[in-house]
Amino acid sequence: MLQCFGQGVNAQWLDHQPFRFEHRLLGHPALSMENLARVIPRLPQGQVMYSTRLLATDDNFEKTFRQRPIDRSIEETIETLRTSDSYIMVNSPQVDESFRELYEALIGDVETLMRERGVGVKAVTPKLYLFIASPNSVTPFHIDRYSTFLLQFQGSKQVTVSMPFDERVVTDADCENYVSYVSTKLPWGPEKDRYSTTFDFEPGQAIHIPFVSGHHVRNGPGEVSVSMSIIFNTAQTMMWRETLNFNQRMRKWLGPVGIAPGHVGRSPLRDGCKAALWHQWARLRGY
């Protein structure tokens, strides 16, 4: 029995395709602006990342948050969200007691879906992320190194998501470099959206973003957007991560002689062999 996820959720689509469904957490007190204004300034500085300028779809998503704004504190940013073109991202708000029960309930739903899908019984390194953004703000194009369920609580947005491992949107080489942390800047142009699905996203709705699916977000003009994601890995996505790391190294070594490693996600046997080799190599290197 799912506690948080509602109508429209489909375990068989987990990491196979993006889909929208309903969640049962609308009105949860942890996600009120009053609680967020209390919790966020108290969190360790490294868990709260924010930008005080309007981002573009082709910006470097991860690099944007590596340097903190020097002209505004997080408290001032929260107070002026409606008019300041700001974007706040909070890593692991579940360390605050007000989020603990919600966090455990979401993990329970995720693991129920994993068992139904046959990709493991325990979520690997699950955590929450909070996103609070000004009207019209943009989350730049990127991929995730994990599976994601994104839940909307306030405001509206459009979420544009591709199928996982679609080379028309993210090439194999770019995907490998991103997952391996070699490069976190992905090329983007409007033509890529032809191969993606755009979901209109309202409070009370959720969306599944599969592992390494290219995606970007534009918030609506009406009000501040509040959303939260539960991110996690499964036995399958951990295998894919190791396979992508293996391919990244092999592409660098074999590319000069015109050989490219095989695509990830098409052959479980091949992916499993590569992942095992990567795991052994990484263990020997102390990774």
C-alpha positions as CSV (number, residue, x, y, z in Angstrom):
1,M,0.0,0.0,0.0
2,L,1.5,3.3,-1.1
3,Q,1.4,6.1,1.4
4,C,2.6,9.1,-0.6
5,F,2.1,8.2,-4.3
6,G,-1.4,8.1,-5.7
7,Q,-3.3,7.6,-9.0
8,G,-1.2,7.1,-12.1
9,V,2.0,5.7,-10.6
10,N,3.3,2.6,-12.6
11,A,6.1,0.5,-11.2
12,Q,6.8,-1.0,-14.7
13,W,7.8,2.4,-16.1
14,L,10.4,2.9,-13.4
15,D,13.6,4.1,-15.2
16,H,11.9,3.0,-18.5
17,Q,10.1,6.2,-19.3
18,P,9.0,9.5,-17.7
19,F,5.4,9.7,-16.4
20,R,3.2,12.1,-14.4
21,F,0.9,10.9,-11.5
22,E,-0.7,12.3,-8.4
23,H,0.8,12.5,-4.9
24,R,-1.0,12.5,-1.5
25,L,1.3,15.0,0.3
26,L,-0.3,18.3,-0.6
27,G,-0.6,20.5,2.4
28,H,2.0,18.7,4.4
29,P,3.3,21.0,7.1
30,A,7.0,20.4,6.4
31,L,6.5,22.0,3.0
32,S,4.9,25.2,4.2
33,M,6.8,28.4,3.5
34,E,6.7,29.1,7.3
35,N,8.5,25.8,8.0
36,L,10.9,26.2,5.1
37,A,11.9,29.7,6.3
38,R,12.6,28.2,9.7
39,V,14.5,25.1,8.6
40,I,16.6,26.3,5.7
41,P,18.8,28.9,7.5
42,R,19.5,26.4,10.3
43,L,20.9,23.7,8.0
44,P,24.7,23.3,7.5
45,Q,25.9,25.8,4.8
46,G,27.0,23.1,2.5
47,Q,23.5,21.7,2.2
48,V,21.9,25.0,0.9
49,M,22.8,26.2,-2.6
50,Y,21.2,29.2,-4.2
51,S,21.4,31.5,-7.1
52,T,20.2,35.1,-7.3
53,R,20.0,35.5,-11.0
54,L,17.7,34.2,-13.7
55,L,19.2,31.0,-15.1
56,A,19.0,29.9,-18.8
57,T,18.2,26.4,-20.1
58,D,21.8,26.0,-21.4
59,D,23.6,27.1,-18.2
60,N,25.8,24.6,-16.4
61,F,23.4,23.3,-13.7
62,E,25.9,22.0,-11.3
63,K,28.5,24.7,-11.7
64,T,25.9,27.4,-11.1
65,F,25.7,26.4,-7.4
66,R,29.4,26.0,-6.6
67,Q,29.8,29.7,-5.8
68,R,27.5,31.4,-3.4
69,P,26.1,34.9,-4.1
70,I,28.0,37.5,-2.1
71,D,25.3,40.2,-2.3
72,R,22.5,38.4,-0.5
73,S,22.1,36.0,2.4
74,I,19.9,32.9,2.3
75,E,17.4,34.7,4.7
76,E,17.2,37.7,2.3
77,T,16.8,35.3,-0.7
78,I,13.9,33.5,0.9
79,E,12.2,36.8,1.8
80,T,12.5,38.2,-1.7
81,L,11.7,35.1,-3.8
82,R,8.7,36.5,-5.5
83,T,10.6,39.4,-7.0
84,S,14.3,38.4,-7.1
85,D,14.7,35.8,-9.8
86,S,16.2,33.4,-7.2
87,Y,16.6,29.7,-7.1
88,I,17.2,27.7,-3.9
89,M,18.2,24.0,-3.8
90,V,18.5,22.2,-0.5
91,N,20.3,18.9,-0.1
92,S,19.0,16.4,2.5
93,P,16.4,18.5,4.4
94,Q,15.5,15.2,6.1
95,V,18.2,16.0,8.7
96,D,15.5,18.3,10.3
97,E,13.0,16.5,12.4
98,S,10.0,18.0,10.5
99,F,11.0,16.0,7.4
100,R,11.9,12.7,9.0
101,E,8.5,11.0,8.9
102,L,7.9,12.3,5.3
103,Y,11.3,11.0,4.2
104,E,10.7,7.5,5.7
105,A,7.2,7.3,4.0
106,L,8.6,8.2,0.6
107,I,11.4,5.6,0.9
108,G,8.7,3.0,1.7
109,D,6.8,3.9,-1.5
110,V,10.0,3.9,-3.6
111,E,11.0,0.4,-2.3
112,T,7.5,-0.9,-3.0
113,L,7.8,0.1,-6.6
114,M,11.3,-1.3,-6.8
115,R,10.1,-4.7,-5.7
116,E,7.2,-4.6,-8.2
117,R,9.7,-3.7,-11.0
118,G,12.2,-6.4,-9.9
119,V,15.2,-4.0,-9.5
120,G,16.0,-4.6,-5.8
121,V,14.4,-4.3,-2.4
122,K,16.3,-1.5,-0.8
123,A,16.8,2.0,-2.2
124,V,20.5,2.9,-2.5
125,T,21.6,6.2,-0.9
126,P,18.1,7.8,-1.0
127,K,17.8,11.5,-0.1
128,L,15.5,14.4,-0.5
129,Y,16.1,17.6,-2.4
130,L,14.1,20.8,-2.0
131,F,13.6,23.3,-4.8
132,I,12.2,26.8,-4.1
133,A,12.2,29.2,-7.1
134,S,11.0,32.5,-8.2
135,P,8.3,32.9,-10.9
136,N,9.6,32.3,-14.4
137,S,12.8,30.8,-13.1
138,V,14.5,28.0,-15.0
139,T,16.3,24.8,-14.0
140,P,19.0,24.3,-16.7
141,F,19.2,21.2,-18.9
142,H,21.0,18.3,-17.2
143,I,20.7,14.6,-16.4
144,D,20.6,12.8,-13.0
145,R,23.0,10.0,-11.8
146,Y,20.0,8.4,-10.0
147,S,16.3,7.9,-10.3
148,T,14.0,10.7,-9.3
149,F,10.4,11.3,-8.3
150,L,9.7,15.1,-8.3
151,L,6.6,16.3,-6.3
152,Q,5.0,19.7,-6.7
153,F,3.6,21.6,-3.7
154,Q,3.2,25.3,-4.7
155,G,3.2,27.1,-8.0
156,S,3.2,25.6,-11.5
157,K,5.9,24.6,-13.9
158,Q,6.7,22.8,-17.2
159,V,9.0,19.9,-17.0
160,T,10.6,18.7,-20.3
161,V,12.0,15.1,-20.1
162,S,13.5,12.8,-22.6
163,M,13.6,9.0,-22.7
164,P,16.7,7.6,-20.9
165,F,19.7,6.8,-23.1
166,D,18.3,8.8,-26.0
167,E,21.4,9.8,-28.0
168,R,19.5,12.4,-29.9
169,V,19.2,14.4,-26.6
170,V,22.4,13.3,-24.8
171,T,25.1,11.5,-26.7
172,D,26.7,8.4,-25.1
173,A,30.0,10.2,-24.7
174,D,28.3,13.2,-22.9
175,C,26.3,10.9,-20.7
176,E,29.4,8.9,-19.7
177,N,31.4,12.1,-19.0
178,Y,28.5,13.5,-16.9
179,V,28.0,10.4,-14.8
180,S,31.8,10.1,-14.3
181,Y,32.0,13.8,-13.2
182,V,34.5,14.5,-16.1
183,S,32.2,17.2,-17.5
184,T,28.9,18.6,-16.1
185,K,28.1,20.9,-19.0
186,L,25.7,19.3,-21.5
187,P,25.0,20.8,-24.9
188,W,21.4,22.0,-25.3
189,G,19.4,23.5,-28.1
190,P,15.6,23.9,-28.6
191,E,15.7,21.1,-31.3
192,K,16.4,18.6,-28.5
193,D,12.9,19.2,-27.2
194,R,11.4,17.5,-30.3
195,Y,12.5,14.2,-28.8
196,S,11.2,14.9,-25.3
197,T,7.8,15.2,-23.5
198,T,6.7,18.4,-21.8
199,F,4.5,17.9,-18.8
200,D,2.4,20.8,-17.3
201,F,2.9,20.4,-13.6
202,E,0.6,21.6,-10.8
203,P,0.4,21.2,-7.0
204,G,-0.6,17.7,-6.0
205,Q,1.2,16.2,-9.1
206,A,4.4,14.2,-9.3
207,I,6.6,13.1,-12.2
208,H,9.1,10.3,-12.6
209,I,12.4,11.3,-14.2
210,P,14.3,8.2,-15.1
211,F,18.0,7.7,-14.6
212,V,20.1,9.8,-17.0
213,S,17.0,11.2,-18.8
214,G,17.8,14.7,-20.1
215,H,15.4,17.3,-18.6
216,H,14.9,21.0,-17.9
217,V,12.2,23.0,-16.0
218,R,10.5,26.3,-16.4
219,N,8.4,27.7,-13.5
220,G,5.1,29.4,-14.1
221,P,4.7,33.2,-13.8
222,G,2.1,33.2,-11.0
223,E,3.9,32.4,-7.7
224,V,6.9,31.0,-6.0
225,S,7.4,27.3,-6.8
226,V,8.0,24.8,-4.1
227,S,8.8,21.2,-5.1
228,M,10.7,18.3,-3.6
229,S,12.3,15.2,-5.0
230,I,13.2,11.8,-3.6
231,I,16.3,10.5,-5.4
232,F,17.7,7.0,-5.1
233,N,19.5,4.3,-7.0
234,T,18.4,0.7,-7.6
235,A,20.5,-2.4,-8.3
236,Q,19.9,-1.7,-12.0
237,T,20.9,1.9,-12.0
238,M,24.0,1.2,-9.9
239,M,25.0,-1.4,-12.6
240,W,24.4,1.3,-15.3
241,R,26.5,3.8,-13.4
242,E,29.4,1.4,-13.2
243,T,29.0,0.6,-16.9
244,L,29.0,4.2,-17.9
245,N,32.2,4.8,-15.9
246,F,33.7,1.8,-17.6
247,N,32.7,3.1,-21.1
248,Q,34.1,6.5,-20.3
249,R,37.5,5.1,-19.7
250,M,37.3,2.7,-22.7
251,R,36.2,5.5,-25.0
252,K,39.2,7.5,-24.0
253,W,41.6,4.6,-24.6
254,L,40.0,3.1,-27.7
255,G,38.7,6.2,-29.4
256,P,42.1,7.0,-31.2
257,V,41.8,3.7,-33.1
258,G,38.1,4.3,-34.0
259,I,36.5,1.9,-31.6
260,A,33.5,3.0,-29.5
261,P,32.1,1.0,-26.5
262,G,28.6,-0.5,-26.9
263,H,25.5,1.4,-25.8
264,V,24.5,1.1,-22.1
265,G,21.0,-0.1,-21.3
266,R,20.5,-2.4,-24.3
267,S,22.1,-5.7,-23.1
268,P,21.9,-6.6,-19.4
269,L,24.6,-9.3,-19.9
270,R,27.0,-6.9,-21.5
271,D,26.3,-4.2,-19.0
272,G,26.7,-6.6,-16.1
273,C,30.1,-7.8,-17.4
274,K,31.4,-4.2,-17.8
275,A,30.0,-3.2,-14.4
276,A,31.9,-6.1,-12.8
277,L,35.1,-5.2,-14.5
278,W,34.7,-1.5,-13.4
279,H,33.9,-2.6,-9.8
280,Q,37.1,-4.6,-9.7
281,W,39.2,-1.9,-11.2
282,A,37.8,0.8,-8.9
283,R,38.4,-1.5,-5.9
284,L,42.0,-2.0,-6.9
285,R,42.5,1.8,-7.4
286,G,40.9,2.5,-4.0
287,Y,37.8,4.4,-5.4
